[in-house]
Structure formats: C-alpha cells, structure tokens
Amino acid sequence: MKVLTRFVTSAAEPRQFPPAGAPEIAFLGRSNVGKSSLINSLVGSKIAKTSNTPGRTQTINFFQVRRPGKPQPDFVFADLPGYGYARVPKEITAQWAQFINPYLEKRESLALCLALVDVTIPPQELDLKLLEWLGHIGRNFLVVATKADRISGNQLRTSLQKLGEQLHVAADRMVAFSAKTRVGHDELWGAIKVAAGVEDPGAHNVAQTG
C-alpha cells in the first residue's frame, strides 16, 4: 500500500494557514539538521526541498499525506523554518515569530511536534529553549536524533543517552533516525500514527506524490 502526498500551501502569516482538519505533525529544528531529508525519507518522495545552504525555508510548508482510496488526508506534515542560522537576516527571523509562535501555541489540529536534533554534536541552547517552550505550552513532542548513520551501534546508544540527559528528555520521548540508512524509520512512523490516531497508513512502504 502506497501513501500519496500533496503540497498544500506555504504560510508566512496565520491568515495563510490552511483550514484545520487532519492531525498535523510539525517538523522543527535548527537549520541544516535534516528536516527536509527526514520528511522525504518518511514519505519516500522528494516533497520537501533540500539545500546545501541552511536557512532556505522561510515559511511553514504544509503537505497532505493520505492512503490511496481515502478521500481525505490521514494527516498533514508542517515543515517549519530552521532556526539558529546566523546568515538569515534578523528582520526575517523577527517575522518568523509572528506566524510560528501562533502556529505552535494555538493550532488546534497540531497533534505532534518532532524536534530534530543532530545526534553527532552537543545540543545547542536554542534546542533546549525549544523543548522547554513546547513543554510550557503543553505540546506533545518527540525528539528525533538525526544523522544516526554517522555513529556506530554501541556509540549511538551512548550518544542518545547523553543527549537525553542534556536535553532533560526521557528515553521514551526520543528516536534515533537516519534518512540514509532508514534507522528509526518504522519507529518514527509508529509515533506519528499514534499521535494522529491513524491505525495503519501503510507509511512504512514506498510512497509516491499525487
């Protein structure tokens, strides 16, 4: 069973958000942490644009994900701008708060926030602040430790444990992930399905856009 995806819209202010409907999964993280690669790996198609230049995403990009034959999407992926990239002009990052904060704080259909952190480097202060804020506003979140293919098995477990301690996050709220080797692929899809209340979207199979 294949999963179909469709780009919905890009939003740079709250009035541009699509009507709330299917459960939404938000992808957050520092610039160059691998958000677009993770999304593309999950759905098996290049729906999110990747770039060697950090800070290129400057809007919230919404994508529908559904099973073939289903008239409505099972859930919606929301790709948020990466934070912490110094070359993004301050006037742009100042504008981000005007639509990112309302989205994370007030979006009724937001079911899960995936906070991406590079497992190969120590977490940054902005990562800690993001998780603290998500906890403060009562959002359901999961930490996704990206680029897991760069660390061997035993070292990966140690790195995950240390990362959890540094972020003050329990082990059951963390998933190691690699877009290259698909480590954590099924586990992450499982968490998304639970949060969205979808029994089995068949998302672990190869997907196509449509």
PyMOL commands that set and color helices and strands:
alter all, ss='L'
color gray80, all
select helices_A, chain A and resi 14-16+35-43+90-106+125-136+148-150+153-167+171-173+185-196
alter helices_A, ss='H'
color red, helices_A
select strands_A, chain A and resi 4-11+24-29+60-66+75-79+110-118+141-146+174-176+208-209
alter strands_A, ss='S'
color yellow, strands_A
deselect
rebuild
show_as cartoon
